[in-house]
Amino acid sequence: MRVPALFASFLLPTLFFLAAQTSPTTPTVSGYKDFPTEEAHTEQTFLAVPDAKLAGEELKALTAEPHIAASPEDRKTAEYVAQKFKEAGLETTIVPYKAWLNMPKEVKVEAWDADGKLLMTGPVREHVDGNDPFQDDPRVTPAFNGSSPSGDVTAEVVYANYGRPEDFQKLKDLGVDLKGKIVLVRYGGNFRGVKVYIAQQQGAAGVLIYSDPADDGYYRGDMYPKGPYRPATAVQRGSVQFMFKYPGDALTPGIASRPDLPESQRLKPEDVVSLPKIPSEPLSYHDASPILEHLGGPDAPREWQGALPFTYHIGPGAKVHLLLKMDYEYSTIWDVIGTVPGTDFPDEWVVAGNHRDAWVYGAVDPNSGTAAMLEAVHGVGALLKSGWKPKRKIVFCSWDAEEEGLIGSTEWAEDHANQLAHAVAYFNTDVGVSGPNFEASAVPSLKEFIRDVTKSVPSPKGGTVYDQWKKNQAEAARHRNTNGVEEHGARGNAHTDTDVNVGDLGSGSDFTPFIQHLGVPSSDIGSGGPYGVYHSVFDNYAWFTMNADPTFVYEQQMARVFGLLVVRMADTDVLPYDYVTYGKEISAYLDAAEKKAKDGNLTGLDFSQAKAAAQKFTDLAQKVRDKQQQATSGSTQALAALNTQLRAVEGDFLSEPGLPNRPWFKHTIYAPGEYTGYAAVVIPGVNEALDAKDTARAQSQMTVLTEAINRAATTLDSITK
């Protein structure tokens, strides 16, 4: 089913429209024959504006200097984005917040073998032989983990594979005691903060996290600068804040950390549950290799072996001195907010965002997304100059301090919680372009909307973005079937739909506060490819133009998709939510959870009421779908009333007490997993209780879930009356 977007009845100036239609860059898409003339004019005019060359120039400007959050260079990027917003005609403000951030004053890692021979002193500087003009900038911050405490620890090392719960359980089964040890883990499998979280629970004294070449290096393909993969000295920086507890400023959970917020309303650092208590440091595989090579003890399990040229052992056999001196203080960060007022439904906001700060240069993460957003804003600006006015308020957001813990977006969302209760969508992009393969995650109600938009945007490879997306997924499925492996994206889970797969939202980017705390229907889009320099000094303009998008045509594609999501949602008469798919997916989640309970011999759980509620929701959603299709006209007041009810359904899935031990996360259908961090856990209250073998909690959370589904079904029922 396709719920068409219904747009305002207005005529663009004829000359402007003809100029857009005859422009050599104007995309022509056959699907537009299905749209009203005014809508076709508006959307075709928008699609003609985003420019590949301009996107490249914007990316070059944004990545000219390292711009870690709260730095002077970060402030310069805020001013650059604000100027671009203003030039497009957006009402623009730079909004400051205070964030509790750490910066490294001294970082040292030393290792010795069992005989006391020095194995390494580091971390070594990130460097490659070849033409990389950015690697030696003295403003590059030494590699460190955001939210790590200071520490001075000397201890034996234990290798724990990816640092997942099952890896730590394997060590326990082998009789390995982690108390007082430094745990060495490799990136992958879960969020780095989860690795530290579990190690802390096990009594470890510290954590070292490295990128293994099997996952992110020469084993995958040629290393930069010859190819796209991680070179030996490259380090993946990142936050280890326990964002699965809550994201944002660590000292102000649930309230906005405005500069004038009284100290009495801020937590003391020692009382914060989202900050680790043990130190951690990221390493390159150049620095991790001599430590791993000299570990003794039993061989690591075969599946724990990486691609370094020796057999991995669990340890002990090597000792490490980890010295971290961190400077913690409140720092100012800067969100940039650009708005366009709405005409018919001014209180209904369409919010779109991307973060701007980077661990170093951030060409892919995040500024490929920023450049795409700026070209989307460029297109909206052209529409505004033509006389177009959106029916809903549009809010474009350039977030700061995302890398440290989704701080800028979380503080702004908490600051505007009342207004966002009426927001009809939040569209996110982060890693906008690392290659040509489009991908998306979303709440079920927006999945068909995203597919429809991609059917209207041309692909550089021919056909539409949708065509190439479907082709890429078919090829990936064949590859998985051949290799017997299922792969998931970092920030969402793959989910099988009847059409192209749109993933479920996990965490790790700025949609988190919108959907999982406030219940705003949300999505996340990007365009992927081989990307081996994530969070390193080599994620720069030179790498990008060599490997990701040399001619910036995928930047242009992303700008068109991102902007068209906003334009179409801002002007639709009837909100195009697909609640039939939502109901079917909830039913599938319940079936899977019931099977998990049976497989785990967890008896006595009653799924019947929750499954009945989900079926009732789906049945009512079918009737609501019919009403959405029929409501093609009517008074503004009547349409506003219908849209208010449609929007309320997502909010019905919130539970005010939140998840057990994680009250900030209020969505009963989607949350990041406590032990995954990035990947989504569906019906999280129930599934995490099942994972913990806690039948009583599972049944209690089943009741919470059933009540939420019934609330949403009641809202759907009211629409059908």
N, C-alpha and C positions, 0 to 999 in steps of 0.2 A: 504494500500500500504506500502511496505517496500522498502526503498532505501538502498541497501546493502552497508556497508562500504567496500571500496576497498583498499587493502593494498599493500605495496611494495613487489616486487618479490625478495625475498631473502630467503636463506635456513639457518636455525639455525644450529649450530654445532650438529651433530647427537648424540653424547654422551650426550650433555646437554639436548637435547630434550627427549631422552629415559629415562634419570634420572628423568626428570620432569613427564613423563607419568607414571612411575612406582612408584612414590612417593605416600605413603598412604594418603597424604593430597591433592593430585591432584583431583580437581573436574572433573567429566565427565558429559557433557551436550549434549543431543541428538541433539540439534540445530546446533552443529558444523558440522554435515554432509552437511549443506547447504553452508559452507564457503570454499573458496580455501584452499588448504593444508597449504600454508605459513601462512595465517591468523590464521588458527586453531592452528598451532604450536605456533605462537606468543602469542595468547590469552590464550591458555591452559597453556603455560609456565608461563605467568604472573599470572594467577589465582592460580597456585600452590604455590606461594611465600608468600602472606600475611598470617601471623601466629597469631592465637588467643592468644597464650601464650605471644608472644612478644608484642602484642597490650596491653595486661594487664600490662606488665612491664612498657611500655611507659606511660600508663595512671597513674600508681602509681608514676612514677618519676615526671610527669608534675603536679600532684596534691599534692605533698608532703608538699607544703607551700602555704599559701595565696599569690596570685600574681596579685594584682590589677595593672592596667596599670601604667607605669612609675615608678614602685617600683623596688628596687634592685632584688627582687624575680622574677619579671617580666623579667628583663634583663637576669636572669639565665635561664629562660625557652626559651628565644630567642637563647641563646648560645647552649642549649640542642638541639633544633630543627635544628639549623645551622649545628651542628656536625652530626646529622642524615642525613641531606641532603648531606653533603660532603661525608659521608661514602658510600652513594648510587651512587656517581659519578656526582652529580649535581654541576654546577658552582654556588657558593653560596655567597651571600653578606647579611650583616645586614644593613638595610637602616634606618637611623634616620629621624624623623620629629619632629617638635615642635607642641605641642597641648596646648590649653588654658583649663586647667583642674582645678576643685575644689576638695579640700579635707576638711573633717570636723575637725574643732578645738574644737567645743563644740556643742552638740546637747541635747536639753532638751524639754520635753513635759510634762506639768502639766495640770490637769483638776479639776474643782470644780463643784458641783451641784448648783442649784438655791439658796440654803441657804448658800453657801460658804464653804461647806464641801469638803475637799480634796478627790478626787476620785482615782487619779493615779498620779504617777510620773515615768517618763520613758525617753527613751525606756528601757525596761528590757533587760538583756543579753539573747541572744539566748542560750537555754539550754534544754536538755531532760535528764530524768533519764534513764540510760541504757548505753550500751557500745558504745559510740561515741568518738573515740580517738582524734578527730579534733576540737571539739567545743570550747575548752578552750584555744586555741593558742592566746597568747597576741598580735600577729600581725594582728588578725582579725580586720578590720576597722569597726568602729561603722556604723550601717545602716544609709544610707543617699541617697539622690537623686543627681546623676550627673547633673550638670548645674543649680541646685537650687541656687539662691542668698542667702546671709545672710539675716536674718530678726529677729526682736524681736516684736512679735505681741501678744496681748491679746484680745480675741474677743469671742462672742457667736458662737456656732457651729450649722451648718445646714447640715443635711444628704441629699445627692444628688444621692443615688443609685450608678450607674456605672459612673456617670459623662459624659453621652452621651448628644448630643444635645437635644434629646427628653426628657431626664431627667431634664435638666435645663429648658426646655420649660414647663414641668409639674409644676415645682416650680413657674415659672412665672405665670402660669394659676391659681395657688393657692394663688397668691398674696404675695409670699415670696420674700423679697428683700435681695439680697446677698451682697450688698455693705457693706464693712467693716467686713464681716463675715469670719470665717474659715470654709471652706467646707470640709466635711468628705465624701469620696467616697470609693467604694470598687473596687478592681481590676477586670477587665473583660470588655468586650464590645468594648474597644478601647485602644489605646496606652496611657500609663500614661501621656505622655507629652500633649496629646490632652485634658485630664481632666484638667490639669493646664491651658492650653491655653484658654479653654472656661470659666473656673472660673475667670481667669484674665480679660477676656472680660466683664464678669458680675460684675466686681468691687470687687471681693472677696479680702480679705487681706492675705489669705494663704490657703493651701490645705494639708489635711492629707489623705493618701491612705493606706487602709488596705486590707488584704486578708480575705474574709469571708469564714467560714468553709463550707458554702453551695457550694462554687465554688472550694475551694482549702483547704480541711481539713477533719475533722472527718465525715462530712456528706457524703463524697465521699467514705470513706473506712478507714481502720486502719491507724492511724498516726504513723509516724516514731518515735521510732525504731521498733515498731511492724509491721508496714506496710509502704507503699510508700508515704502516704499523709502528708501534712504540719502539723507539731505540733504547739501547741498554741503560742509558743514564736518565731517561725520562721518569718523572715521578707523578703519580696521581695524588694530588692534594685533595682535601675534602673535609667537610664537617663531620664530626663524630657526636654531635648533639643527639640526644635520644629523642629524635623528632617523632618517633612512634608513641612517645608520652604526650608531647605537644610541641609544635613548631613555634617559630617567632622568637621575640626577645625572651630570653630564659627567665628574666626576673619579673615579667609582667604577663603571666598566662591569663588569657581571657580578656585582658583590657589593653587598650592602645598605649604604647610607650611614647606618649607625646613629650616634647621637651619640658613642658611645664607640669608633668605628672609629679605629685608630691612623693618624696622618698618613702613616706609611710605606706604608700600603696605598692611599693616594689619589694620583692622578696630579697632576703639576704642570700648571697651566692652559696653559702654552705647549706641552705635549706632547699635548694633547687633539685628536683628529681630528674630534670632533663639534662643535667651536666654530668659527665663522667667523673669518677673519683680517681681513676688511675690514668697515667700518662700514656699517650700513643703517638706514633710517628710513622708517616709513610716513607717507603724506600723504593728505589729503583731495583730492577733485578740485577744490575751491576753490583749494588751494595749488598743485596740479600744473598747473592750466590755464594760468597765465601762462608757465610754463616751456615747456610743449608748444607754445603758440601762437607762441613766438619762436624755435623751432628752425628752422634752415635746412636746406641740403642737399637731397637728392632727396626726392620725395614718398614717404611710407611706403606699402608695398603696400596695395591696397584692403582686404584682409582685416585689416590692422592698424589701420584707421581706427576710432576710437571715436565717441562721441556728443557730444563737445564741439564748439562751433559754429565750427570752422575745419578746414582740412586739416592732417593730422598729417604732419610731416616727421621724418626720421631724425636730423638734426643734422649738424654742430654749429650754433652760432648763439646758444646760451645757456650761461652759466657759472654754476655753483652752488658756494657755500661751505657745506659740511656739517660742523657742529661737534657732536660727541657726547662728553659726559663721563659715563661710567658708573661707578657704584660697585659693584664686585663683592665679595661676601663670602659666607661660609657662613651660611645662615639656617635657622632651625627651621621645619619644616612639620609638619602634624598630620593623619594619617589617623585616621578613626574606624571602628572595627571592632566589629560586633555579631554575636554567634553564638548559635545554638540547637543543642544537642547532638543527635546522631542516636542512634537506638535499635538498629536491626538492622545498619546499615553505618556505624558511627561514623567510620571513617577515609576514607569517600568524601564529599568536600566538594562542596556546591553553592554556588558563589560568585556574588554579584551586586553590581554596583558602579556608581557614578556619581561624577564629580568635583564638588567644591563650590566651589573657588576660581574667581574670575572676573577678567578684565582690569579691569572696573569693577564694574557691578552684576550683570550676568550673569543677567537674568531668563529669557531663553531658554537661553543657553549659560553655565552648565549647570543653573541652579537650577530650571528647569521639570522637568528630570530628577530633581533632588534632592527636589522636592515630591512627584513621582510615587513615588519610592522610599520616602519617609516614609509615604505612604498605603498602599503595599504592605506596609511593616513594620507599620503599624496593623492591616491585615488579618491578618497572621501573628500579631500579638499577641492578637487576638480568638480565633484558633484555639487558641493556647496556653492562654488563660484557660478555654477550654472543655474542656481536658484532652487535646487533640491533641498528639502527639509525632511529629516527622518521623522517617523511617527513616534518613535521611542528615543529616549535619551541615550546617546552613545558615550561611553567612557573608555578612552584608551589609556593604558597604564604602563609606565616603564618602572619596574620594581628595582629596588636596591637590596643588597645584602641577602639575596636568595641563597647564595652559596654557603653562607654561615648558618642557615637554618630557616629559609623561607621567611625572612624577617620583614622585609618591606611590604610584601603582600599580606602577610598575616596581621601586621599592625594596622594597615589601612583597612582591611576587612573588619577587624574588631572595632575600628574607629567608626565604621559606617554600617554596623550590623542592622540598624533599624531600616535604613534605606535599601540595603541589599535583600531584605525580606521580600522586596518587590522586584528584584533583578530577575530578568527572564532567562539569562544565560551568561556564563563566563567562558570565553574562548581563550585558550592558552597556547602559546608556542614558546619553546625554550631552545633546545637544539634544533633550530629551524632547518638547517641544511648541513648534513655531513656527506650527502650523496644523493642519488636520484630516486630513491625508493620511498614513495609517500606512505605514511602510516598514521594511524589515529587511535585514540582511546576516548571513551565518553560514557556518560550515563546512558542506559538503554533508550531513554526517551529522545535522545539527540542523535542516535546512530544513523537512522535513516535520513535525517536532515543533512548530516555530513556527507553521506553518500550522494545525495541529490546535488549538493553544491559542487562536489568534485566532478559530476557529470556535465557541469556547465563551464569548466575551466580547461583550456587546452594544455596538453602535455608537450614538452619539447621533443618527445619521442614520437609524436603523432597521436591522433585521437584525443581522448580526454584524460585527465588525471585519473578518473575512475577506471578507464580502460587499462591503463598501465598498472594501477594499483591491483586490479583483479588478476592481471597477467603475472605480476610479481608474486602475489600470494599463491597462485597455482604452482609456480616454479618452486617456491619455498616448500610447499606441501610435498611436492615430488621429492625434493632433497631430503626432507625429514623422513619420508617413507623409506627412502633408499638407505639412510643411515640409522634409522630407528631412534632418532633424537627429536625431541620437541624443544623449541627455543622460545624464550619470552623476552620482550623488551624490558628495559631497565625500569620504566616508570609505569608500566601497565601490564596486565596479563592478556595473553591471547584468549579469545573466546570464539567458539564456533557459532557463526550465524548462518542463515540460509543464503546470505549474499557475501560480499567481501567482509572479512572479519574486522570488526572494530573492537579494540581491547577494552577491558575494564580499568577504571582509574585506580591506581595504587597511591603512591606518594612520590616525593622527590622533586616536585616542582610546584609552581604557584597556584595551581588549581586547588590544592589541599584545603586551605581555609574556606574556600567558597563552597565546595561540595560537602566536605566532611565535618565542618563546624557549623556552617550556616545553611546548608541545603540548597545552594544555588545550582541549577542544572549546569554541568560543566563538561568541557572537552579539552583535549590536548592533541596538537598535530605537529608533525615534523616530517623531514625527508632524510632517510638514512643511507648509510653506505659504510665501507671500511673506515673506521675512525679509531686509530690507535694512539692518539695523543691527548686524550681526554684529561683535562685538569693539569696539563703540563705546560712548560714554557713553549712547546712546539705547537700548541693550538693557536697558531698565529696566521697572519695574512699570507705568508709565504706557503705554509702547508695548505691552506684553504685553496689558493689559486692553483696549486699543483695537483691536489687530490680530490677536493670536494666538488667544486663548481667553477671551473676556470673562466667560463663566460657569463656566469651569474644568471643563467636562464632558470635554474631551480630556485634561486632567490626570487625571481620574478613570479614563478609558479606559486611559491608559498605566499607571496604578497597577495596574489589574486585569490587564492583559496581563503586565506585568513580574512582579508577584507570583505570578500563576498559573504562569508559566514555572518559578519557583522551587519552588512548592508541589508541582506535578505531578512535576518531576524529583526532588525530595527524597523522594517517596513511591512512585515506581514500583518494582515488584519487579525488572523486567528493563529495563536501560537501553535507551531507544528510539532508538538510533542507526540511521540508514539508510545502510548502506555500499554498497548497490546504486547509489544516486544518486552517491555519492562516486566509485565506479569508473567510471561512465559519464562523469562530468565530467572525470576525469583523461584518459580516452580522447579526449574532445573537445579538451582542451588540447593533447594530443600531435598530434592531426590538424591543429590550427591552426598549431602550431609547425612541423610538417613542411611545410605549405603556405608558411609564411613563409620557410623555408629555401630552398625551390624558387624562390619569387618573387624571393628575393635572390641567386639563383645561387650558393648555398653548397652545394657538392657534397661528396660523400663522407661525409655524416652518416648514421649507421645508427639509425633509429628502431624497428627491428623488435623488439628485445629489450624495450624499454620498453613498446611497444604490446602485446606478448604478456603482459608482467607485468600491465598494466592489465586486459586481458581475463580473465586468470586471477583477479585480485582480484575482478572483477565477478561471475564465475561462482561463486566461493566465497561472495561476499556474499549471493547468492540463497539458498544453502543455509543460511547463518547467519540470514537473515531468517526462514526456515521454523522454525528452532530457537527464535528469539526469540518467535515467535507461539505455539509449543507449550509454552514454559517458563512456564506460568501458575501453577504451584505447585511446591513443592519445599522442601527445608530451607533455612534461612537460609545455611548453609554452602555448599550447592550453588549457590544464587543468587549468593552473593558471589564464588565462583570463576568463574562465567560472566561476571559483570559486570567482574571484573578483566581477563579476556581481551578483552571488548568494548572496555573503556577503553584497553587497551594499543595498539590499532590506530592511534589518532591519534598516540601517541608514537612509533610506528614510522616515521612520516613525518619525524621529526627526523633531521638529520645533524650529528653532533657537531662536525665542523670548521666548520660554518656555510657561508654563502654566500661566494664569493670577495670578498675585501676588506671583507666585512661579517660577521665570524664570530659576532656576537651573534645574528643572524637565522639560526635553525637549521631552519626548516620548509622542506621541499623543494617544497611545493605552493603556498604562499601567502607573499608578502612585499610590503611597500610597494616601489614601484619606486625605484631610485636616482635617476631623473630625473623621477619623478612625485610621490613622497613620500606622497600620500594614496591614490591609486588603487592597487588591487592589481595586482601582476604575478603571473600564474599560472605554475607550474613555473619560478620566477624564475631559477634557475641556468642553465637552458637558454635561456630567452627573452632574458635580458639578454646572454648571449654571442652570440646571433643578432643582436641589435640592434647589437652592437659589431663584427659581421662577424668574430668570432673562432671559427673552426671548431674549433680544437683545444680551446679551453675549452668550447665547446658539447658536444663529444663526451665530454669528461671529466665535465661536469655531467650528461650523459645517463646515464652509468654510475652516478653518485651517486643520481640519481633512480630508476633501475631497481632499484638495491639497496634503496632505501627502500620502493618499491612491493612488492618481493618479500618484505621483512620483514613488511609489513602482511598480505600474502597468506598467509604462513606462520602468522601469528597467527590469521587467519580459519580456515585449514585445521584448526588445533588445536581450534577451537570445534566443528567439525563431527564430530570423532572420537567 
